[in-house]
């Protein structure tokens, strides 16, 4: 027989004496088990005496139940929800509950049918926390609520300032909270305390009236501003608390903090966080009529979104508002920057029917402007539009005229990150055009110089890599493509720079296939990357990479798959009109004919069509490659 006595910490004296008696005079074949918490509440004197008495017995065993680890959390979620939880759900539940079994079970019930963890605190947990804190004094409750807003880990000096207490009084005020198991000393740091469970902290915040929350957030913000180190963590916390304080905080102060937090997050490549901070800054500034700060926030937001997902990831209405705002403030250069961003967004999104008129508008505007940078923007946009429509020679001539002025203005990077990002594309595009015009040796030297100039700037090197691998693949140089791709991927292994990072990963697949390293596997991987990052919504150079996917299948000897990929490339080309890689697609069609055993005359005719089109558009690289295919055919003919 097993007798279980639960919650000994709540037992009265008579119950504890009964437990001691059972333990001391236990009949044969009977086990008595007592369960208790070792904190919240702390064991009283009678309970301590009972435990001491039990410890003297020879058959006594003391078993400490530790919090669940992640594997046990995953198993309990599986049992409660009836499905295997995603790793990120397990991590989130474990972090919020610290492995507390009850909390894990309650959160598990919030896992949706799709496997996502629901928002908020379960009502059962909130009820328990509310009951536990119901007996606190007003002073202790104030301290607890302030600590909950600061975070799970709370610096004592900051807590004392925000609670408007001397340090000694703050420590004394924490004692009832520690007795209830709500807060505990931070292990290894006597100057900090932490919530035993983050879910408890969330519950305390939820139970605090909304009007009071805003006042407390402002108190925490004031405390952060009055002596905390001006590091990234402080800047981000300050922005959060000022934003949460709402109308109680000076909007100019809130906007400044949000912009600084966005800059900090962007510097760490936390681009999603940076985008949220800067978008919030723009919204607060717009509501308060702060035009200049709003323009600053929008400029940084556009640059961050460009890093994250290309300019096609920027909201068109945001870009248009920023352009109009800059123009209203008399900032011609900034207005042109945002117009350029709108053009780039449509161009990268393969909306050439929209990007073309904007490129022409930029060109005309530049021709009428005395500002060399405004003129350079127009030349640059029109040059890239020529490239997109397949006119490589025209693209080269416009880009070579724009690059000099843009290079001279790169020194203003810190003052205007958007303009720096836009202008840094000009020399890369010029290097690409140089290679497409047939001078690959010179183009590669240009790319080498640009790589050196990028220094240790991870984003600049990511962009450099995307352009370098594009030319390397079109030039048929797998060693160069592999080297440039690995350089970029090593600097962004977590794929923060999604738009440009896609091209590096595609080029790595292409290089593997061309070098004979599992070409079919490389093609499968490349097809998946194209489907997830370039196809929906469509992104620039999609037709070219569909064609290069066909080349991978050719390397694998899978001719039907190669034909399908080239058919897809033709559909993209016809649907969107981006024709920069049309010569390459025709060349790959000729090679497919050859692989299928078509008569040499048919293959030669296809190669001659490539050469004629390439020469007409000054895409001499493809003319050279077509010429090499013709030379190979001639050599085969002589051999037979």
C-alpha positions as CSV (number, residue, x, y, z in Angstrom):
1,X,0.0,0.0,0.0
2,X,1.2,3.5,-0.8
3,X,-0.1,6.5,1.2
4,X,0.5,9.9,-0.3
5,X,0.2,13.1,1.7
6,X,0.4,16.1,-0.7
7,X,1.1,19.8,0.1
8,X,2.7,19.3,3.4
9,X,3.6,23.0,3.4
10,X,0.0,23.7,4.1
11,X,-0.6,21.0,6.7
12,X,-1.7,22.0,10.2
13,X,0.0,20.7,13.4
14,X,-2.2,17.6,13.8
15,X,-1.7,16.5,10.2
16,X,2.1,16.8,10.6
17,X,2.0,14.8,13.8
18,X,0.0,12.1,12.0
19,X,2.6,12.1,9.2
20,X,5.4,11.7,11.7
21,X,3.6,8.9,13.5
22,X,3.0,7.0,10.2
23,X,6.6,7.5,9.2
24,X,8.0,6.2,12.5
25,X,5.6,3.2,12.9
26,X,5.2,2.2,9.4
27,X,3.6,-1.3,9.0
28,X,5.3,-3.8,6.8
29,X,4.4,-3.5,3.1
30,X,3.3,0.1,3.4
31,X,5.0,3.2,1.8
32,X,4.2,6.7,2.9
33,X,5.1,9.6,0.6
34,X,4.9,13.2,1.5
35,X,5.1,16.0,-1.1
36,X,5.8,19.6,-0.4
37,X,7.2,22.8,-1.9
38,X,10.5,24.0,-0.6
39,X,9.6,27.7,-1.2
40,X,6.5,29.9,-1.5
41,X,5.8,29.4,1.3
42,X,9.1,28.5,2.9
43,X,8.7,25.5,5.3
44,X,7.5,26.5,8.8
45,X,9.1,25.4,12.1
46,X,6.8,22.4,12.6
47,X,7.3,21.2,9.0
48,X,11.1,21.5,9.5
49,X,10.8,19.4,12.7
50,X,8.7,16.8,10.8
51,X,11.2,16.6,8.0
52,X,14.1,16.3,10.4
53,X,12.3,13.4,12.2
54,X,11.7,11.6,8.9
55,X,15.4,12.1,7.9
56,X,16.5,10.0,11.0
57,X,14.7,6.9,9.7
58,X,16.8,4.3,8.0
59,X,14.2,3.8,5.2
60,X,13.9,7.5,4.5
61,X,14.6,8.8,1.0
62,X,14.6,12.4,0.0
63,X,13.8,13.0,-3.7
64,X,14.1,16.4,-5.2
65,X,11.9,17.1,-8.3
66,X,13.8,19.3,-10.7
67,X,12.0,21.5,-13.3
68,X,11.4,19.9,-16.7
69,X,14.1,20.2,-19.3
70,X,13.2,20.8,-22.9
71,X,12.8,17.1,-23.8
72,X,10.3,16.7,-21.0
73,X,8.5,19.9,-21.9
74,X,8.2,18.6,-25.5
75,X,6.7,15.3,-24.2
76,X,4.2,17.0,-22.0
77,X,3.1,19.3,-24.8
78,X,2.8,16.2,-27.0
79,X,0.5,14.5,-24.5
80,X,-1.6,17.6,-23.8
81,X,-2.0,18.8,-27.4
82,X,-1.9,15.5,-29.2
83,X,0.7,16.6,-31.7
84,X,4.5,17.0,-32.0
85,X,5.5,20.5,-31.1
86,X,7.8,22.5,-33.3
87,X,11.3,23.2,-31.7
88,X,10.6,26.9,-31.4
89,X,7.3,26.2,-29.5
90,X,9.2,24.0,-27.0
91,X,11.9,26.6,-26.6
92,X,9.3,29.3,-26.0
93,X,7.3,27.2,-23.5
94,X,10.4,26.2,-21.6
95,X,11.7,29.8,-21.4
96,X,8.3,31.2,-20.1
97,X,7.7,28.5,-17.6
98,X,11.3,27.6,-16.5
99,X,10.1,24.0,-16.6
100,X,7.3,24.3,-14.0
101,X,5.1,21.4,-14.7
102,X,1.8,23.1,-14.0
103,X,2.7,26.1,-16.2
104,X,3.9,23.9,-19.0
105,X,0.6,22.0,-18.9
106,X,-1.5,25.1,-19.0
107,X,0.6,26.7,-21.9
108,X,0.4,23.4,-23.8
109,X,-3.4,23.8,-24.0
110,X,-2.8,27.0,-25.9
111,X,-1.0,25.2,-28.8
112,X,-3.2,25.5,-31.8
113,X,-4.2,22.9,-34.3
114,X,-1.5,24.4,-36.6
115,X,1.1,23.9,-33.9
116,X,1.5,27.5,-33.0
117,X,1.6,28.7,-29.4
118,X,-1.2,31.1,-28.6
119,X,-0.7,34.6,-27.3
120,X,-1.1,35.7,-23.7
121,X,-1.3,34.1,-20.3
122,X,-3.6,31.2,-19.6
123,X,-6.5,32.4,-17.3
124,X,-5.8,29.5,-14.9
125,X,-2.2,30.8,-14.4
126,X,-3.3,34.4,-14.1
127,X,-5.9,33.4,-11.4
128,X,-3.3,31.6,-9.4
129,X,-0.9,34.6,-9.5
130,X,-3.7,37.0,-8.7
131,X,-4.6,34.9,-5.6
132,X,-0.9,34.8,-4.5
133,X,-0.4,38.6,-4.7
134,X,-3.8,39.5,-3.3
135,X,-2.4,39.9,0.2
136,X,0.5,42.2,-0.7
137,X,0.7,45.7,0.6
138,X,0.4,48.6,-1.8
139,X,4.1,49.3,-1.6
140,X,5.1,45.7,-2.3
141,X,2.6,45.4,-5.2
142,X,4.0,48.6,-6.7
143,X,7.5,47.2,-6.5
144,X,6.4,43.9,-8.1
145,X,4.6,45.7,-10.9
146,X,7.6,47.9,-11.7
147,X,9.9,44.8,-11.7
148,X,7.5,43.0,-14.1
149,X,7.7,45.8,-16.6
150,X,11.5,45.9,-16.4
151,X,11.8,42.2,-17.4
152,X,12.5,38.8,-16.0
153,X,16.0,39.8,-14.9
154,X,15.9,43.1,-13.0
155,X,18.9,45.3,-12.0
156,X,18.4,46.4,-8.4
157,X,19.6,49.9,-9.0
158,X,17.2,50.4,-11.9
159,X,14.4,48.9,-9.9
160,X,15.0,51.2,-6.9
161,X,15.1,54.2,-9.2
162,X,12.0,53.3,-11.0
163,X,10.2,52.5,-7.8
164,X,11.5,55.8,-6.3
165,X,13.1,54.0,-3.3
166,X,16.5,54.0,-1.6
167,X,18.4,50.8,-2.2
168,X,17.9,49.6,1.4
169,X,14.2,50.2,1.2
170,X,14.0,48.4,-2.1
171,X,15.8,45.3,-0.7
172,X,13.4,45.3,2.3
173,X,10.4,45.6,-0.1
174,X,11.6,42.6,-2.0
175,X,11.5,40.3,1.0
176,X,7.7,39.5,0.9
177,X,8.0,38.9,-2.8
178,X,10.8,36.4,-2.3
179,X,8.8,34.7,0.4
180,X,6.0,34.2,-2.0
181,X,8.4,32.7,-4.6
182,X,7.6,35.5,-7.1
183,X,11.2,37.0,-7.2
184,X,14.5,35.4,-6.3
185,X,18.1,36.5,-6.2
186,X,19.9,36.4,-9.6
187,X,22.4,33.5,-9.4
188,X,25.9,34.8,-9.4
189,X,24.8,38.5,-9.3
190,X,23.9,40.0,-5.9
191,X,22.9,43.3,-7.7
192,X,20.0,41.7,-9.5
193,X,16.8,39.7,-9.0
194,X,14.7,37.7,-11.3
195,X,11.2,36.3,-11.6
196,X,11.1,32.6,-10.9
197,X,9.0,32.1,-14.0
198,X,8.5,34.5,-16.9
199,X,4.9,33.5,-17.0
200,X,4.4,34.9,-13.5
201,X,6.0,38.2,-14.7
202,X,3.6,38.2,-17.7
203,X,0.7,37.6,-15.3
204,X,1.6,40.5,-13.1
205,X,1.8,42.8,-16.1
206,X,-1.6,41.6,-17.3
207,X,-3.1,42.2,-13.9
208,X,-1.9,45.8,-13.7
209,X,-4.5,48.4,-14.8
210,X,-3.8,49.9,-18.2
211,X,-3.7,53.5,-17.0
212,X,-1.2,52.5,-14.4
213,X,0.9,50.6,-16.8
214,X,1.6,53.7,-18.9
215,X,2.7,55.6,-15.8
216,X,5.0,52.8,-14.7
217,X,6.6,52.5,-18.1
218,X,7.4,56.2,-18.0
219,X,9.0,55.8,-14.6
220,X,11.1,53.0,-15.9
221,X,12.1,55.1,-18.9
222,X,13.1,58.0,-16.6
223,X,15.1,55.6,-14.5
224,X,16.9,54.3,-17.6
225,X,17.7,57.8,-18.7
226,X,19.1,58.9,-15.3
227,X,22.3,56.9,-15.0
228,X,22.2,53.6,-16.9
229,X,24.9,52.9,-19.4
230,X,24.2,54.1,-22.9
231,X,24.6,50.7,-24.5
232,X,22.4,48.8,-27.0
233,X,20.4,47.1,-24.3
234,X,19.6,50.3,-22.5
235,X,18.7,52.0,-25.8
236,X,16.3,49.2,-26.8
237,X,14.7,49.1,-23.3
238,X,14.2,52.9,-23.3
239,X,12.5,52.8,-26.7
240,X,10.2,50.1,-25.5
241,X,9.1,51.9,-22.3
242,X,8.7,55.2,-23.9
243,X,6.6,53.7,-26.7
244,X,4.5,51.9,-24.0
245,X,4.0,55.1,-22.0
246,X,2.0,56.4,-25.0
247,X,0.8,60.0,-24.7
248,X,2.5,60.4,-21.2
249,X,5.9,60.5,-22.9
250,X,7.2,63.4,-25.0
251,X,6.7,62.2,-28.6
252,X,10.0,63.8,-29.7
253,X,11.8,61.8,-27.0
254,X,10.0,58.6,-28.0
255,X,10.8,59.0,-31.7
256,X,14.5,59.7,-30.9
257,X,14.7,56.6,-28.7
258,X,12.9,54.4,-31.3
259,X,15.3,55.6,-34.1
260,X,18.3,54.9,-31.9
261,X,16.9,51.4,-31.1
262,X,16.3,50.8,-34.8
263,X,19.9,51.8,-35.6
264,X,21.2,49.5,-32.8
265,X,19.1,46.5,-34.0
266,X,20.2,47.1,-37.7
267,X,23.8,47.2,-36.6
268,X,23.4,43.7,-35.2
269,X,21.6,42.4,-38.3
270,X,18.3,42.1,-36.3
271,X,16.5,43.5,-39.3
272,X,13.0,42.5,-38.3
273,X,13.4,44.2,-34.9
274,X,15.0,47.3,-36.6
275,X,12.1,47.5,-39.0
276,X,9.5,47.4,-36.2
277,X,11.3,50.1,-34.2
278,X,11.7,52.4,-37.2
279,X,8.1,51.9,-38.4
280,X,6.9,52.8,-34.9
281,X,9.2,55.9,-34.9
282,X,7.6,57.0,-38.1
283,X,4.1,56.5,-36.8
284,X,4.7,58.4,-33.6
285,X,6.4,61.2,-35.5
286,X,3.6,61.5,-38.1
287,X,0.9,61.6,-35.3
288,X,2.9,64.3,-33.5
289,X,3.6,66.4,-36.7
290,X,7.4,65.9,-36.4
291,X,8.3,66.0,-40.1
292,X,12.1,65.9,-39.9
293,X,12.2,63.0,-37.4
294,X,9.6,61.2,-39.4
295,X,11.7,61.6,-42.6
296,X,14.8,60.3,-40.7
297,X,12.8,57.2,-39.5
298,X,11.4,56.5,-43.0
299,X,14.9,56.8,-44.6
300,X,16.3,54.3,-42.2
301,X,13.3,52.0,-42.5
302,X,13.6,51.9,-46.3
303,X,17.3,51.0,-46.0
304,X,16.6,48.3,-43.4
305,X,13.8,46.8,-45.5
306,X,16.0,46.9,-48.5
307,X,18.7,44.9,-46.6
308,X,16.1,42.4,-45.4
309,X,14.0,41.7,-48.5
310,X,15.2,44.1,-51.2
311,X,13.4,47.2,-52.1
312,X,10.5,45.1,-53.3
313,X,9.9,44.4,-49.6
314,X,9.2,48.1,-48.9
315,X,5.6,49.3,-48.7
316,X,4.9,51.5,-51.8
317,X,2.7,53.9,-49.7
318,X,5.6,54.3,-47.2
319,X,8.0,55.2,-50.0
320,X,5.6,57.6,-51.6
321,X,4.9,59.4,-48.3
322,X,8.6,59.7,-47.7
323,X,9.2,61.2,-51.1
324,X,6.4,63.7,-50.7
325,X,7.5,64.6,-47.2
326,X,11.1,65.2,-48.3
327,X,9.9,67.3,-51.2
328,X,7.7,69.4,-48.9
329,X,10.7,70.0,-46.6
330,X,12.8,71.1,-49.6
331,X,15.2,68.1,-49.5
332,X,15.6,67.4,-53.2
333,X,18.2,64.8,-52.8
334,X,16.2,62.8,-50.3
335,X,13.1,63.1,-52.4
336,X,15.1,61.6,-55.3
337,X,16.4,58.9,-53.0
338,X,12.8,57.8,-52.2
339,X,11.7,58.0,-55.8
340,X,14.7,55.9,-56.7
341,X,13.7,53.4,-54.0
342,X,10.2,53.3,-55.5
343,X,11.7,52.5,-58.9
344,X,14.0,49.9,-57.4
345,X,11.0,48.3,-55.6
346,X,9.1,47.8,-58.8
347,X,12.2,46.8,-60.7
348,X,13.2,44.1,-58.2
349,X,9.6,42.9,-58.2
350,X,9.7,42.5,-62.0
351,X,7.0,45.2,-62.5
352,X,8.8,46.7,-65.4
353,X,5.6,48.4,-66.6
354,X,5.8,50.5,-63.4
355,X,9.6,50.8,-63.0
356,X,10.2,51.9,-66.6
357,X,8.1,55.2,-66.3
358,X,9.7,55.9,-62.9
359,X,13.2,55.4,-64.4
360,X,12.4,57.8,-67.2
361,X,11.0,60.3,-64.6
362,X,14.3,60.0,-62.7
363,X,16.3,60.5,-65.9
364,X,14.3,63.6,-66.9
365,X,14.4,65.0,-63.4
366,X,18.2,64.5,-63.2
367,X,18.7,66.2,-66.6
368,X,16.9,69.3,-65.2
369,X,18.7,69.4,-61.9
370,X,21.9,71.2,-61.0
371,X,22.6,68.6,-58.2
372,X,25.1,66.0,-59.5
373,X,23.7,63.3,-57.3
374,X,20.2,63.8,-58.6
375,X,21.6,63.6,-62.1
376,X,23.5,60.5,-61.2
377,X,20.4,58.8,-59.8
378,X,18.6,59.4,-63.1
379,X,21.4,58.0,-65.2
380,X,21.8,55.0,-62.8
381,X,18.1,54.1,-62.9
382,X,17.8,54.4,-66.6
383,X,21.0,52.3,-67.1
384,X,19.6,49.5,-64.9
385,X,16.3,49.7,-66.7
386,X,18.2,49.2,-70.0
387,X,19.9,46.2,-68.5
388,X,16.5,44.7,-67.4
389,X,15.1,45.1,-70.9
390,X,18.2,43.4,-72.4
391,X,20.1,46.5,-73.8
392,X,23.4,45.7,-72.3
393,X,25.4,48.3,-74.3
394,X,23.1,51.1,-73.4
395,X,23.1,50.0,-69.8
396,X,26.9,50.1,-69.7
397,X,27.1,53.6,-71.1
398,X,24.5,55.1,-68.7
399,X,26.1,53.4,-65.7
400,X,29.6,54.5,-66.5
401,X,28.3,58.1,-66.5
402,X,26.6,57.7,-63.2
403,X,29.2,55.8,-61.2
404,X,31.7,58.6,-60.8
405,X,29.3,61.0,-59.0
406,X,27.9,58.3,-56.8
407,X,31.4,57.1,-55.8
408,X,32.2,60.7,-54.7
409,X,29.2,60.8,-52.4
410,X,29.8,57.5,-50.6
411,X,31.5,59.4,-47.7
412,X,28.1,60.4,-46.4
413,X,27.2,56.9,-45.4
414,X,26.6,57.7,-41.7
415,X,24.5,60.8,-42.5
416,X,22.3,59.0,-45.0
417,X,22.4,55.2,-45.0
418,X,19.7,55.0,-47.6
419,X,21.6,57.0,-50.2
420,X,24.8,55.0,-49.4
421,X,22.9,51.7,-50.0
422,X,21.4,52.9,-53.2
423,X,24.7,54.3,-54.5
424,X,26.8,51.4,-53.5
425,X,24.9,49.4,-56.1
426,X,26.2,51.6,-59.0
427,X,29.8,50.2,-59.1
428,X,28.5,46.7,-58.7
429,X,26.1,47.1,-61.6
430,X,28.9,48.6,-63.7
431,X,31.2,45.6,-63.0
432,X,28.3,43.3,-64.0
433,X,27.7,45.2,-67.2
434,X,31.5,45.2,-68.0
435,X,31.4,41.4,-67.8
436,X,28.3,41.0,-69.8
437,X,29.9,43.2,-72.5
438,X,32.6,40.5,-72.8
439,X,35.5,41.9,-70.6
440,X,35.2,39.3,-67.8
441,X,38.9,39.8,-66.8
442,X,38.4,43.5,-66.2
443,X,35.0,42.9,-64.5
444,X,36.5,40.4,-62.1
445,X,39.2,42.9,-61.2
446,X,36.5,45.4,-60.5
447,X,34.7,43.0,-58.2
448,X,38.0,42.2,-56.4
449,X,38.5,45.9,-55.7
450,X,34.9,46.3,-54.5
451,X,35.3,43.3,-52.2
452,X,38.4,44.9,-50.7
453,X,36.6,48.3,-50.3
454,X,33.7,46.6,-48.5
455,X,36.1,45.8,-45.6
456,X,34.2,43.9,-42.8
457,X,30.8,45.3,-43.7
458,X,28.7,42.1,-43.8
459,X,25.8,43.6,-45.7
460,X,28.1,45.3,-48.3
461,X,29.9,41.9,-48.8
462,X,26.5,40.1,-49.1
463,X,25.5,42.5,-51.9
464,X,28.9,42.2,-53.6
465,X,28.7,38.4,-53.4
466,X,25.2,38.4,-55.1
467,X,26.5,40.4,-58.0
468,X,29.7,38.5,-58.3
469,X,28.1,35.1,-58.4
470,X,25.6,36.3,-61.0
471,X,28.3,37.2,-63.4
472,X,30.4,34.1,-62.6
473,X,27.4,31.8,-63.4
474,X,26.6,33.6,-66.6
475,X,30.3,33.4,-67.6
476,X,30.3,29.7,-66.9
477,X,33.0,29.9,-64.1
478,X,32.0,27.5,-61.3
479,X,35.2,28.0,-59.3
480,X,34.7,31.8,-59.1
481,X,31.0,31.3,-58.3
482,X,31.8,28.9,-55.5
483,X,34.4,31.1,-54.0
484,X,32.2,34.3,-54.1
485,X,29.1,32.4,-52.8
486,X,30.9,30.9,-49.9
487,X,32.4,34.3,-48.9
488,X,28.9,35.8,-48.8
489,X,27.2,32.9,-47.0
490,X,29.9,32.7,-44.4
491,X,29.2,36.3,-43.4
492,X,25.4,35.7,-43.3
493,X,24.9,32.1,-42.3
494,X,21.5,32.7,-40.8
495,X,20.1,34.3,-44.0
496,X,19.3,37.7,-42.5
497,X,19.8,39.4,-45.9
498,X,17.1,37.3,-47.6
499,X,16.9,39.0,-51.0
500,X,20.6,39.1,-51.9
501,X,21.4,36.0,-49.9
502,X,19.2,33.9,-52.2
503,X,21.6,34.4,-55.1
504,X,24.6,33.2,-53.2
505,X,22.9,30.0,-52.3
506,X,21.7,29.4,-55.8
507,X,25.2,30.0,-57.1
508,X,26.6,27.5,-54.6
509,X,24.2,24.9,-56.0
510,X,25.1,25.8,-59.6
511,X,28.8,25.6,-58.9
512,X,28.4,22.1,-57.2
513,X,26.5,20.9,-60.3
514,X,29.0,22.3,-62.8
515,X,31.9,20.7,-60.8
516,X,30.2,17.3,-60.8
517,X,29.3,17.2,-57.1
518,X,25.9,15.6,-57.1
519,X,24.4,17.8,-59.8
520,X,20.9,16.3,-59.4
521,X,20.9,17.0,-55.7
522,X,22.2,20.5,-56.3
523,X,19.4,21.1,-58.9
524,X,16.8,19.9,-56.5
525,X,18.0,22.3,-53.8
526,X,18.2,25.2,-56.3
527,X,14.7,24.5,-57.4
528,X,13.5,24.8,-53.8
529,X,15.3,28.1,-53.3
530,X,13.9,29.5,-56.5
531,X,10.4,28.5,-55.4
532,X,10.6,29.9,-51.9
533,X,12.6,33.1,-52.5
534,X,12.3,34.3,-56.1
535,X,9.1,33.0,-57.5
536,X,6.2,34.2,-55.3
537,X,6.3,37.1,-55.4
538,X,8.6,37.2,-58.4
539,X,12.0,38.8,-58.0
540,X,14.6,40.1,-60.4
541,X,16.9,37.7,-62.4
542,X,14.3,35.0,-61.9
543,X,14.4,34.0,-65.6
544,X,18.2,33.8,-65.6
545,X,18.2,31.5,-62.5
546,X,15.5,29.3,-64.0
547,X,17.7,28.9,-67.0
548,X,20.8,28.1,-64.8
549,X,18.6,25.5,-63.1
550,X,18.2,24.0,-66.5
551,X,21.9,24.0,-66.9
552,X,22.2,22.1,-63.6
553,X,19.8,19.5,-64.9
554,X,21.8,19.2,-68.1
555,X,24.9,18.5,-65.9
556,X,22.9,15.8,-64.2
557,X,21.9,14.3,-67.6
558,X,18.2,14.9,-66.8
559,X,17.2,16.4,-70.1
560,X,13.4,16.5,-69.5
561,X,13.9,18.4,-66.2
562,X,16.3,20.7,-68.1
563,X,13.7,21.4,-70.8
564,X,11.1,22.1,-68.1
565,X,13.3,24.6,-66.4
566,X,14.1,26.4,-69.6
567,X,10.4,26.4,-70.5
568,X,9.8,28.0,-67.1
569,X,12.5,30.6,-67.8
570,X,10.8,31.5,-71.1
571,X,7.4,31.9,-69.4
572,X,9.0,34.3,-66.9
573,X,10.7,36.2,-69.6
574,X,7.5,36.6,-71.6
575,X,5.4,37.4,-68.6
576,X,7.6,40.1,-67.0
577,X,9.8,41.3,-69.8
578,X,13.1,41.1,-68.0
579,X,15.5,40.1,-70.8
580,X,19.0,40.6,-69.4
581,X,19.7,36.9,-69.6
582,X,17.9,36.1,-72.8
583,X,21.1,35.3,-74.7
584,X,22.1,32.8,-72.0
585,X,18.7,31.1,-72.2
586,X,19.0,30.7,-75.9
587,X,22.5,29.4,-75.5
588,X,21.3,26.8,-73.0
589,X,18.5,25.8,-75.5
590,X,21.2,25.2,-78.1
591,X,23.1,23.0,-75.6
592,X,20.0,21.1,-74.8
593,X,19.5,20.4,-78.5
594,X,23.0,19.1,-78.7
595,X,22.6,16.9,-75.6
596,X,19.4,15.4,-77.2
597,X,21.4,14.5,-80.3
598,X,19.9,17.1,-82.7
599,X,21.6,17.4,-86.1
600,X,24.8,19.6,-85.7
601,X,23.3,22.0,-88.3
602,X,20.3,22.7,-86.0
603,X,22.6,23.2,-83.0
604,X,24.8,25.6,-85.1
605,X,21.7,27.5,-86.2
606,X,20.6,27.9,-82.6
607,X,24.0,29.1,-81.6
608,X,24.2,31.6,-84.4
609,X,20.8,33.0,-83.2
610,X,22.4,33.5,-79.8
611,X,25.4,35.2,-81.3
612,X,23.4,37.5,-83.5
613,X,21.1,38.6,-80.6
614,X,24.0,39.1,-78.2
615,X,26.0,41.2,-80.7
616,X,22.9,43.3,-81.4
617,X,22.4,44.0,-77.6
618,X,26.2,44.2,-76.9
619,X,26.0,41.2,-74.6
620,X,29.3,40.0,-76.0
621,X,29.8,37.5,-73.2
622,X,27.0,35.4,-74.6
623,X,28.3,35.9,-78.1
624,X,31.7,34.6,-77.1
625,X,30.1,31.6,-75.4
626,X,28.0,30.9,-78.5
627,X,31.1,31.2,-80.6
628,X,32.8,28.6,-78.4
629,X,29.9,26.2,-78.9
630,X,30.2,26.7,-82.7
631,X,33.9,26.0,-82.5
632,X,33.2,22.8,-80.5
633,X,30.8,21.7,-83.2
634,X,33.3,22.4,-85.9
635,X,36.0,20.5,-84.0
636,X,33.6,17.5,-83.7
637,X,32.8,17.7,-87.4
638,X,36.5,17.6,-88.3
639,X,37.0,14.6,-86.0
640,X,34.3,12.7,-87.8
